[in-house]
Amino acid sequence: MRLRNIAIIAHVDHGKTTLIDVLLRQSGAFRDNERVAERA
């Protein structure tokens, strides 16, 4: 597994969590049928 450090800088409520969830799913960290817990 190759690891990368990234930084996402954005204002509150601008989709940072959504972006990270999509990046993790596309990278294969989560399977398509795996549910990711909702974060507040």
C-alpha positions in Angstrom: 0.0 0.0 0.0 1.4 3.4 -1.0 0.6 6.2 1.5 0.2 9.8 0.6 -0.2 12.8 2.9 -2.6 15.4 1.7 -4.1 18.6 3.2 -7.5 20.0 2.4 -8.0 23.6 3.4 -11.4 25.1 3.0 -14.0 27.1 4.9 -16.6 25.4 7.1 -19.4 23.6 5.2 -17.6 23.6 1.9 -17.5 19.8 1.3 -14.2 18.8 2.8 -15.6 15.6 4.4 -17.5 14.7 1.2 -14.3 15.2 -0.8 -12.2 13.0 1.5 -14.9 10.3 1.5 -15.0 10.2 -2.3 -11.2 10.2 -2.5 -11.0 7.3 -0.1 -13.7 5.3 -1.9 -12.0 5.9 -5.3 -8.6 4.9 -4.0 -10.0 1.5 -2.9 -9.9 2.2 0.8 -13.6 1.3 1.0 -15.4 -1.3 -1.1 -18.4 -0.2 -3.1 -20.8 -2.2 -0.9 -19.2 -1.0 2.4 -21.0 1.6 4.4 -19.1 4.5 5.7 -20.3 6.0 9.0 -21.9 9.4 8.7 -19.8 12.2 10.3 -21.2 15.3 11.9 
